């Protein structure tokens, strides 16, 4: 729908050493020297040399290897509905490889009516100012072009003759440019669609090569020092001349990404750094981009620029004028790299051509073509060309916005909206219900319940804690005042010697287990004693006295007191026994 055709980039000469094909099928690959090293020429050793030692070279004579490579290309074209392909490093694969690949593509797609454009990369050079010196260059490129081969190739001869020599450095003039542009029309296989270019991934960025303020344009690494952004108009003026020529010359021109705005950079890999958008470009870059974009649109609209032949009208050191025409459709292109305006008589044939790019044009009532300095000028007689479309109306296209513009065609990012009520909620990140989107705290924060405060909750205790919520059994109380024993102010010492001290502490009071004795009488409060309990016997005689088992009633009586008490009880018991014995004897005597 966008009118863009997509090509695949197919590398059929080599893979990485870790590629499954090399790991699983090492016999599919050549053993050879490193291309470009001494004794290993890029052309003479083209079929067996390796680009790098980690890039094994595919052996196209191996049937399994060649079939796999062809099937891979067919899969990519079919799966992604590609319109064509760039075949990398053409001269480094077997001569029949390209033919076999092209025939299989034709059989699969072109017999069904789908035209697949195949463009090759056969790296050659420019060997001198005459055709004889460049015969080998043209012949090598041509040998891969034809009905059962490639449709065209990158025009390396034209590139090396013009990109640096004419545009970047100005070493050669526009007469040289005109001559070698014309040679690309008559030195290649008839019907070939060649690909002119001024920059690529293999060389430094064009604006850096054209920058007179740098000498590091061919550096690759940061440690070497890389070229920066040009600070003068010169590189951008040179780029406009180069791309003005590129987009109006025959063939299928290729622009390396970023060159359309004048990206700067050194040699590979620095020339591959990230593309920058309009927001990061300076005024020179934006101006260059605008001009090259307009030139691209003109090429897409003018049949004469797309498919027309090439005819030289005028050339000089700093200016060239040529015609592109197909049938009655004609366009004139004038390039002026000089610092002065120039007028050229181009004859009456072109008086019906009007200017569609640049400030120059044919002077009214004359045959003079006026060309301004540092300019590209295009005139055409085509009537089908679309007039420049009016600039779209910019504005807010969102109907919900406060400043919605119903006439706006392109949203310019200026829409404004009513300020929404702030999101309310708990803004304390330590709360259980923290809301990360809340803007205003609404007082709803809830927190984990803390453990209750433990302590003594008895207000009469010495360590009463008014903040305690749970009693932990730790309450302490004042010790009761002890009662004095026998009015004495002294106690026995711990060694039992009865030494008198300054302490008035009395023994603990005696606490009886019960208050009532067996016979209903009260216990003696001093020692909890009761009267002895007598056992009854069946014959009515008193036989045994059972003394009550008295509890150990005090812990405060010392050993001597315990002994004295036992002695007293023994004497008392003896007296009682004597009393009962005498009473019994008297009763027996009386009965007798």
C-alpha positions as CSV (number, residue, x, y, z in Angstrom):
1,X,0.0,0.0,0.0
2,X,2.9,2.4,0.7
3,X,4.5,1.7,-2.7
4,X,7.6,0.3,-1.1
5,X,9.3,-2.9,-2.5
6,X,11.3,-5.0,-0.2
7,X,14.5,-7.0,-1.0
8,X,16.3,-9.6,1.0
9,X,20.0,-9.5,1.6
10,X,21.3,-13.0,0.9
11,X,24.8,-14.0,2.0
12,X,25.6,-17.1,0.0
13,X,29.4,-17.1,0.3
14,X,30.1,-17.7,4.0
15,X,28.7,-18.3,7.4
16,X,29.9,-17.8,10.9
17,X,32.0,-20.6,12.4
18,X,29.3,-21.3,15.0
19,X,26.5,-21.7,12.3
20,X,24.8,-25.1,12.4
21,X,25.8,-25.7,8.8
22,X,29.5,-25.4,9.7
23,X,29.2,-27.3,12.9
24,X,27.2,-30.2,11.5
25,X,28.6,-30.3,7.9
26,X,32.2,-29.1,7.9
27,X,32.7,-30.8,4.6
28,X,30.5,-28.1,3.0
29,X,33.2,-25.5,3.3
30,X,36.5,-24.6,1.6
31,X,39.9,-24.4,3.3
32,X,41.8,-21.3,2.1
33,X,43.8,-18.2,2.8
34,X,42.5,-14.9,4.2
35,X,41.4,-12.6,1.4
36,X,43.7,-9.6,1.0
37,X,46.7,-11.0,2.9
38,X,50.0,-11.3,1.1
39,X,49.7,-14.0,-1.6
40,X,45.9,-14.1,-1.3
41,X,44.4,-11.6,-3.8
42,X,40.8,-10.7,-3.5
43,X,40.3,-11.5,-7.3
44,X,42.8,-14.2,-8.1
45,X,41.9,-16.3,-5.0
46,X,38.3,-15.2,-5.0
47,X,36.8,-18.7,-4.9
48,X,38.7,-20.2,-2.0
49,X,39.8,-17.2,0.2
50,X,38.1,-16.5,3.5
51,X,36.9,-13.0,4.4
52,X,37.9,-13.7,8.0
53,X,39.2,-16.7,9.8
54,X,35.9,-17.1,11.7
55,X,33.8,-17.0,8.4
56,X,34.1,-20.4,6.7
57,X,33.7,-20.2,2.9
58,X,30.9,-22.2,1.4
59,X,32.0,-24.7,-1.3
60,X,29.3,-24.4,-4.0
61,X,30.7,-27.4,-5.8
62,X,29.4,-29.5,-2.9
63,X,25.9,-30.5,-4.1
64,X,24.4,-30.7,-0.6
65,X,25.8,-27.2,0.3
66,X,24.6,-25.5,-2.9
67,X,21.1,-27.1,-2.7
68,X,20.8,-25.9,0.9
69,X,21.8,-22.4,0.1
70,X,19.3,-22.2,-2.9
71,X,16.5,-23.6,-0.8
72,X,17.2,-21.0,1.9
73,X,16.9,-18.2,-0.6
74,X,13.7,-19.6,-2.0
75,X,12.2,-20.0,1.5
76,X,12.9,-16.3,2.4
77,X,11.4,-14.9,-0.8
78,X,8.3,-17.0,-0.6
79,X,7.7,-16.8,3.1
80,X,8.0,-13.0,3.3
81,X,6.7,-12.2,-0.2
82,X,9.9,-10.4,-1.1
83,X,10.3,-8.4,-4.4
84,X,13.9,-9.2,-4.9
85,X,17.2,-9.9,-3.4
86,X,20.8,-8.6,-3.1
87,X,23.3,-11.4,-3.6
88,X,26.4,-10.7,-1.5
89,X,30.0,-11.3,-2.7
90,X,29.0,-12.7,-6.1
91,X,32.5,-13.2,-7.5
92,X,33.5,-15.2,-4.5
93,X,31.1,-18.1,-5.2
94,X,31.5,-20.6,-8.0
95,X,30.7,-19.1,-11.4
96,X,27.7,-21.5,-11.9
97,X,26.3,-20.8,-8.5
98,X,24.6,-17.5,-9.5
99,X,23.2,-19.2,-12.6
100,X,21.8,-22.1,-10.6
101,X,20.2,-19.7,-8.1
102,X,18.7,-17.5,-10.7
103,X,17.3,-20.4,-12.7
104,X,15.6,-21.8,-9.6
105,X,14.1,-18.5,-8.7
106,X,12.8,-18.0,-12.3
107,X,11.2,-21.5,-12.2
108,X,9.6,-20.9,-8.8
109,X,8.3,-17.4,-9.2
110,X,8.8,-15.7,-12.6
111,X,7.1,-18.4,-14.6
112,X,4.0,-17.7,-12.5
113,X,4.2,-14.0,-13.4
114,X,6.1,-12.7,-10.3
115,X,9.2,-10.7,-11.3
116,X,12.0,-11.0,-8.7
117,X,14.7,-8.4,-9.1
118,X,18.2,-9.9,-8.4
119,X,21.0,-7.4,-7.8
120,X,24.5,-8.6,-7.2
121,X,27.5,-7.2,-5.3
122,X,30.7,-7.8,-7.3
123,X,33.3,-5.6,-5.7
124,X,35.5,-4.1,-8.4
125,X,37.2,-0.8,-8.9
126,X,38.1,2.0,-11.2
127,X,41.5,1.6,-12.8
128,X,42.1,4.8,-14.8
129,X,40.8,7.5,-17.0
130,X,40.3,5.4,-20.1
131,X,38.0,2.6,-21.0
132,X,40.8,0.1,-21.8
133,X,42.1,0.4,-18.2
134,X,38.7,-0.5,-16.9
135,X,37.8,-3.3,-19.3
136,X,38.4,-6.1,-16.7
137,X,36.3,-4.2,-14.2
138,X,33.3,-4.0,-16.5
139,X,33.8,-7.6,-17.8
140,X,33.9,-9.2,-14.3
141,X,30.7,-7.4,-13.3
142,X,29.0,-8.3,-16.6
143,X,29.7,-12.0,-16.5
144,X,27.0,-12.5,-13.8
145,X,24.3,-10.5,-15.6
146,X,21.8,-12.0,-18.0
147,X,18.5,-13.8,-18.6
148,X,19.5,-16.8,-16.4
149,X,21.6,-14.7,-14.0
150,X,21.4,-11.4,-12.2
151,X,19.2,-8.5,-13.4
152,X,21.9,-5.9,-12.4
153,X,24.7,-5.2,-10.0
154,X,26.1,-2.5,-7.8
155,X,28.0,-0.1,-10.1
156,X,31.4,-0.2,-8.4
157,X,33.2,1.3,-11.4
158,X,31.0,4.4,-11.3
159,X,31.2,4.6,-7.6
160,X,35.0,4.6,-7.5
161,X,35.1,7.0,-10.4
162,X,32.8,9.6,-8.8
163,X,31.9,9.3,-5.1
164,X,35.3,10.4,-3.6
165,X,37.1,11.8,-6.7
166,X,34.3,14.1,-7.8
167,X,31.9,14.8,-4.9
168,X,33.7,14.2,-1.6
169,X,37.2,15.7,-2.5
170,X,36.6,17.6,-5.7
171,X,39.7,16.0,-7.1
172,X,38.0,15.4,-10.5
173,X,35.6,17.8,-12.2
174,X,32.1,17.5,-13.6
175,X,33.5,16.7,-17.1
176,X,34.8,13.5,-15.6
177,X,31.5,12.9,-13.8
178,X,29.5,13.3,-17.1
179,X,31.8,11.0,-19.0
180,X,31.7,8.1,-16.6
181,X,28.0,8.5,-16.0
182,X,27.5,8.0,-19.7
183,X,29.8,5.0,-19.7
184,X,27.6,3.2,-17.3
185,X,24.9,3.4,-20.0
186,X,27.0,1.7,-22.7
187,X,29.5,-0.6,-20.9
188,X,27.1,-3.0,-19.2
189,X,25.0,-5.8,-20.5
190,X,22.0,-4.5,-22.4
191,X,18.9,-4.3,-20.3
192,X,20.8,-4.5,-17.0
193,X,19.4,-2.4,-14.2
194,X,22.5,-1.1,-12.5
195,X,22.7,0.3,-9.0
196,X,24.6,3.6,-8.6
197,X,25.6,4.7,-5.1
198,X,27.7,7.2,-3.2
199,X,27.9,5.5,0.2
200,X,27.6,2.0,1.7
201,X,28.4,-0.1,4.8
202,X,31.8,-0.8,3.4
203,X,33.1,2.8,3.5
204,X,33.2,5.8,5.8
205,X,30.2,8.1,5.8
206,X,30.0,10.5,2.9
207,X,29.8,13.7,4.9
208,X,32.8,12.8,6.9
209,X,34.7,12.0,3.7
210,X,33.6,15.4,2.3
211,X,34.5,17.3,5.6
212,X,37.6,19.4,5.1
213,X,37.9,19.8,8.8
214,X,38.7,16.2,9.7
215,X,41.5,13.8,8.9
216,X,40.1,10.8,10.8
217,X,37.3,9.9,8.5
218,X,38.8,6.4,7.8
219,X,39.3,5.5,11.5
220,X,37.2,2.6,12.8
221,X,37.5,2.6,16.6
222,X,37.0,5.1,19.4
223,X,40.6,4.6,20.5
224,X,41.8,5.9,17.1
225,X,39.6,9.0,17.3
226,X,36.4,9.0,15.2
227,X,35.1,11.9,13.1
228,X,32.5,14.2,14.6
229,X,29.7,16.2,13.2
230,X,30.9,18.6,10.5
231,X,30.8,22.2,11.5
232,X,30.6,23.9,8.1
233,X,28.3,23.9,5.1
234,X,30.8,22.3,2.8
235,X,30.0,18.6,3.5
236,X,26.3,19.2,3.2
237,X,26.6,21.1,0.0
238,X,28.7,18.3,-1.4
239,X,26.1,15.7,-0.3
240,X,23.3,17.6,-2.0
241,X,25.3,17.6,-5.2
242,X,26.1,13.9,-4.9
243,X,22.5,12.8,-4.1
244,X,21.0,15.2,-6.6
245,X,23.1,13.4,-9.2
246,X,22.3,10.0,-7.7
247,X,18.5,10.4,-7.7
248,X,18.4,11.7,-11.3
249,X,20.8,9.3,-13.0
250,X,19.7,6.0,-14.7
251,X,19.4,2.8,-12.8
252,X,18.1,1.9,-9.3
253,X,19.9,4.3,-7.0
254,X,20.8,3.1,-3.5
255,X,21.1,5.5,-0.5
256,X,22.8,4.1,2.5
257,X,20.7,4.7,5.6
258,X,21.4,8.0,7.3
259,X,23.1,9.5,4.2
260,X,19.8,11.2,3.4
261,X,20.4,13.7,6.2
262,X,24.2,13.6,6.2
263,X,25.1,11.2,9.0
264,X,28.8,11.4,10.0
265,X,31.1,8.5,10.9
266,X,34.3,6.6,10.2
267,X,34.9,3.3,8.5
268,X,33.1,0.0,9.4
269,X,31.9,-0.6,12.1
270,X,31.5,3.1,13.0
271,X,29.6,3.7,9.8
272,X,26.9,1.4,11.2
273,X,26.0,3.3,14.3
274,X,22.4,4.2,15.1
275,X,20.3,6.3,12.8
276,X,19.2,9.6,14.3
277,X,15.7,11.0,13.9
278,X,14.7,14.6,13.2
279,X,14.8,15.6,16.8
280,X,18.5,15.0,17.1
281,X,19.5,16.6,13.8
282,X,20.9,20.1,13.3
283,X,19.6,22.7,10.8
284,X,22.1,21.6,8.1
285,X,21.0,18.0,8.4
286,X,17.3,18.8,8.4
287,X,17.8,21.1,5.4
288,X,19.6,18.3,3.5
289,X,17.0,15.8,4.4
290,X,14.2,18.0,3.1
291,X,16.0,18.5,-0.2
292,X,16.8,14.8,-0.7
293,X,13.3,13.8,0.3
294,X,11.8,16.1,-2.4
295,X,14.3,14.8,-5.0
296,X,13.1,11.2,-4.1
297,X,9.5,12.2,-4.6
298,X,10.3,13.8,-8.0
299,X,11.9,10.6,-9.1
300,X,8.9,8.6,-8.2
301,X,6.6,11.0,-10.1
302,X,8.6,11.6,-13.3
303,X,8.8,8.8,-15.7
304,X,11.7,10.4,-17.5
305,X,13.8,10.3,-14.3
306,X,12.8,6.7,-13.5
307,X,13.2,5.1,-16.9
308,X,14.6,7.7,-19.3
309,X,17.9,7.6,-21.2
310,X,20.9,9.8,-20.5
311,X,22.0,12.6,-22.8
312,X,24.7,15.1,-22.0
313,X,23.8,18.7,-22.8
314,X,26.6,20.7,-21.2
315,X,29.6,20.1,-18.9
316,X,32.4,22.2,-17.4
317,X,34.6,22.1,-14.4
318,X,31.9,22.8,-11.8
319,X,28.6,22.4,-13.8
320,X,26.9,19.6,-15.7
321,X,23.6,19.6,-17.5
322,X,22.0,16.5,-18.8
323,X,18.7,15.3,-20.1
324,X,16.6,12.3,-19.1
325,X,13.9,11.4,-21.5
326,X,11.6,8.6,-22.5
327,X,9.4,9.2,-25.5
328,X,8.1,12.7,-25.4
329,X,8.6,13.0,-21.6
330,X,11.7,14.9,-20.8
331,X,13.5,16.4,-17.7
332,X,16.7,18.5,-17.5
333,X,19.0,18.2,-14.5
334,X,21.6,20.9,-13.8
335,X,24.2,20.5,-11.1
336,X,26.4,23.5,-10.1
337,X,29.0,23.0,-7.3
338,X,30.6,26.3,-8.0
339,X,30.4,29.5,-6.0
340,X,28.9,31.6,-8.8
341,X,25.6,31.7,-10.7
342,X,25.9,30.5,-14.3
343,X,23.7,31.0,-17.4
344,X,23.8,28.4,-20.2
345,X,22.2,28.5,-23.6
346,X,20.5,25.1,-24.0
347,X,18.6,25.8,-27.2
348,X,14.9,26.1,-28.0
349,X,14.1,22.5,-27.6
350,X,13.6,22.9,-23.8
351,X,11.6,26.1,-23.7
352,X,8.5,24.2,-22.5
353,X,10.3,22.8,-19.5
354,X,9.4,24.4,-16.1
355,X,11.3,24.3,-12.9
356,X,10.2,21.7,-10.3
357,X,13.2,21.8,-8.1
358,X,15.7,24.5,-7.2
359,X,15.9,28.2,-7.8
360,X,17.1,28.2,-11.4
361,X,15.2,28.0,-14.6
362,X,14.8,29.2,-18.2
363,X,14.8,32.9,-18.5
364,X,11.5,34.2,-19.9
365,X,11.6,34.7,-23.7
366,X,15.1,33.2,-24.0
367,X,16.9,29.8,-24.2
368,X,19.1,30.6,-21.3
369,X,19.1,28.3,-18.3
370,X,20.1,30.2,-15.2
371,X,21.7,28.0,-12.5
372,X,22.5,29.3,-9.0
373,X,25.6,28.4,-7.1
374,X,25.8,25.3,-5.0
375,X,22.5,24.1,-6.4
376,X,20.6,21.3,-8.0
377,X,18.0,22.4,-10.6
378,X,15.4,20.2,-12.3
379,X,13.0,21.2,-15.1
380,X,10.5,19.0,-16.8
381,X,7.8,19.0,-19.5
382,X,5.8,16.3,-17.9
383,X,2.2,17.2,-17.1
384,X,1.4,14.2,-15.0
385,X,3.6,15.4,-12.2
386,X,1.7,16.2,-9.1
387,X,1.9,19.7,-7.9
388,X,3.4,20.0,-4.4
389,X,0.7,19.1,-2.0
390,X,-0.3,21.9,0.5
391,X,1.1,21.5,3.9
392,X,-1.4,19.5,6.1
393,X,-3.3,21.5,8.7
394,X,-1.7,20.8,12.1
395,X,-3.6,20.8,15.3
396,X,-5.3,18.7,17.9
397,X,-7.3,15.9,16.3
398,X,-8.7,14.5,19.6
399,X,-12.4,15.4,19.9
400,X,-12.2,14.9,23.7
401,X,-9.5,17.6,24.1
402,X,-10.2,21.2,25.2
403,X,-8.5,22.5,22.1
404,X,-9.9,20.1,19.5
405,X,-9.5,21.4,16.0
406,X,-12.0,19.8,13.6
407,X,-10.1,21.1,10.6
408,X,-6.8,19.6,11.7
409,X,-5.4,16.8,9.4
410,X,-2.3,15.9,11.4
411,X,-2.1,15.9,15.2
412,X,0.7,18.1,16.3
413,X,0.8,16.9,19.9
414,X,-0.7,20.1,21.3
415,X,-4.0,18.6,22.7
416,X,-4.9,19.8,26.2
417,X,-7.4,18.1,28.5
418,X,-9.3,18.9,31.6
419,X,-7.2,18.3,34.6
420,X,-8.6,15.0,36.1
421,X,-9.4,14.8,39.8
422,X,-6.4,13.6,41.7
423,X,-6.4,10.0,42.5
424,X,-7.2,9.6,46.2
425,X,-6.1,6.8,48.5
426,X,-3.5,5.7,51.0
427,X,-0.1,7.2,50.1
428,X,1.8,5.6,53.0
429,X,3.9,2.8,51.5
430,X,4.0,1.1,55.0
431,X,0.3,0.7,55.2
432,X,-1.6,-2.5,54.3
433,X,-3.7,-0.7,51.7
434,X,-1.0,1.5,50.1
435,X,-2.0,2.8,46.7
436,X,0.9,3.6,44.4
437,X,-1.3,5.6,42.0
438,X,-2.8,7.8,44.8
439,X,-1.9,11.4,44.5
440,X,-3.8,12.7,47.6
441,X,-3.9,10.8,50.9
442,X,-7.6,10.3,51.9
443,X,-6.9,9.1,55.4
444,X,-7.9,5.5,54.8
445,X,-4.5,4.0,55.5
446,X,-4.7,0.8,57.6
447,X,-1.8,-0.8,59.4
448,X,-1.0,-4.2,60.9
449,X,-2.3,-4.5,64.5
450,X,0.6,-4.1,66.9
451,X,1.3,-6.7,69.6
452,X,-0.5,-5.7,72.9
453,X,1.7,-4.1,75.5
454,X,2.4,-6.6,78.3
455,X,3.2,-5.8,81.9
456,X,1.7,-5.6,85.4
457,X,-1.9,-4.3,85.3
458,X,-2.5,-4.3,89.1
459,X,-2.5,-0.8,90.3
460,X,-1.6,-1.9,93.8
461,X,1.6,-3.5,92.7
462,X,5.0,-1.9,93.0
463,X,5.6,-2.3,89.2
464,X,2.2,-1.3,88.0
465,X,2.3,-0.3,84.2
466,X,-0.5,2.0,83.3
467,X,0.2,1.3,79.6
468,X,0.0,-2.4,79.9
469,X,-2.9,-4.1,78.1
470,X,-2.2,-7.7,79.0
471,X,-1.0,-8.8,82.5
472,X,2.2,-10.9,82.1
473,X,2.3,-12.1,85.8
474,X,5.2,-10.0,86.7
475,X,3.5,-7.9,89.4
476,X,5.6,-7.3,92.6
477,X,4.0,-6.4,96.0
478,X,5.3,-4.9,99.3
479,X,6.4,-7.6,101.9
480,X,4.0,-7.7,104.9
481,X,5.3,-6.4,108.2
482,X,6.4,-9.4,110.4
483,X,4.9,-9.9,113.9
484,X,7.4,-9.9,116.7
485,X,8.0,-13.3,118.5
486,X,7.8,-13.1,122.4
487,X,8.4,-9.4,122.2
488,X,11.9,-10.0,121.2
489,X,13.8,-7.8,118.9
490,X,16.2,-10.4,117.9
491,X,16.3,-13.5,115.7
492,X,18.5,-16.5,115.5
493,X,21.4,-16.0,113.1
494,X,21.7,-18.3,110.1
495,X,24.2,-20.4,112.0
496,X,21.7,-21.2,114.7
497,X,23.7,-19.5,117.5
498,X,21.0,-17.0,118.4
499,X,23.2,-14.0,118.1
500,X,21.4,-10.7,118.6
501,X,21.3,-8.3,115.7
502,X,19.8,-4.9,115.0
503,X,17.0,-6.6,113.0
504,X,13.5,-6.8,114.5
505,X,12.2,-9.2,112.0
506,X,10.1,-12.0,113.8
507,X,9.5,-15.5,112.5
508,X,6.6,-16.0,110.1
509,X,3.3,-16.5,112.0
510,X,2.0,-20.1,112.5
511,X,-0.8,-20.9,110.2
512,X,-2.9,-24.0,111.2
513,X,-4.4,-26.3,108.6
514,X,-7.8,-26.1,110.5
515,X,-9.1,-24.1,113.4
516,X,-11.1,-26.9,115.2
517,X,-9.7,-30.0,116.9
518,X,-11.2,-33.5,116.8
519,X,-13.2,-33.0,119.9
520,X,-14.7,-29.6,118.8
521,X,-12.3,-27.5,120.8
522,X,-10.0,-24.8,119.2
523,X,-6.5,-25.5,118.3
524,X,-3.7,-23.9,120.3
525,X,-2.8,-20.8,118.2
526,X,0.8,-21.0,119.2
527,X,1.5,-24.5,117.9
528,X,-1.8,-25.7,116.3
529,X,-2.0,-28.5,118.9
530,X,-5.2,-30.4,120.0
531,X,-6.0,-32.8,122.9
532,X,-4.9,-36.3,122.3
533,X,-7.6,-38.5,120.7
534,X,-8.4,-41.9,122.5
535,X,-9.3,-45.1,120.6
536,X,-12.3,-47.1,121.8
537,X,-11.9,-50.8,122.3
538,X,-14.5,-53.5,122.1
539,X,-14.2,-54.7,125.7
540,X,-14.7,-51.2,127.2
541,X,-11.2,-51.0,128.5
542,X,-8.8,-48.3,127.6
543,X,-6.0,-49.9,125.9
544,X,-4.1,-47.4,123.6
545,X,-3.6,-43.7,123.4
546,X,-3.2,-42.5,119.8
547,X,-1.5,-39.1,119.8
548,X,-2.6,-37.0,116.9
549,X,-0.3,-36.5,114.0
550,X,0.7,-32.9,114.3
551,X,1.8,-31.0,111.1
552,X,5.1,-29.2,110.9
553,X,3.6,-25.9,111.8
554,X,6.6,-23.6,111.6
555,X,9.7,-23.2,109.6
556,X,11.0,-20.5,112.0
557,X,11.6,-22.7,115.1
558,X,15.2,-23.8,115.3
559,X,16.5,-27.3,116.1
560,X,16.8,-26.7,119.9
561,X,13.2,-25.5,120.2
562,X,12.0,-28.6,118.3
563,X,13.9,-30.9,120.8
564,X,12.5,-29.0,123.8
565,X,9.0,-29.4,122.5
566,X,9.3,-33.1,122.1
567,X,10.7,-33.5,125.7
568,X,7.7,-31.5,127.0
569,X,5.2,-33.7,125.2
570,X,6.9,-36.9,126.4
571,X,6.6,-35.7,130.1
572,X,3.0,-34.7,129.6
573,X,2.1,-38.0,127.9
574,X,3.8,-39.9,130.8
575,X,1.7,-37.9,133.3
576,X,-1.5,-38.7,131.5
577,X,-0.6,-42.4,131.3
578,X,0.2,-42.4,135.0
579,X,-3.2,-40.7,135.7
580,X,-5.1,-43.3,133.8
581,X,-3.2,-46.1,135.3
582,X,-4.0,-45.0,138.9
583,X,-7.6,-44.3,138.0
584,X,-8.0,-47.8,136.6
585,X,-6.4,-49.4,139.7
586,X,-8.8,-47.5,142.0
587,X,-11.8,-48.7,140.0
588,X,-10.7,-52.3,140.1
589,X,-10.1,-52.1,143.9
590,X,-13.5,-50.6,144.4
591,X,-15.2,-53.4,142.5
592,X,-13.4,-55.9,144.4
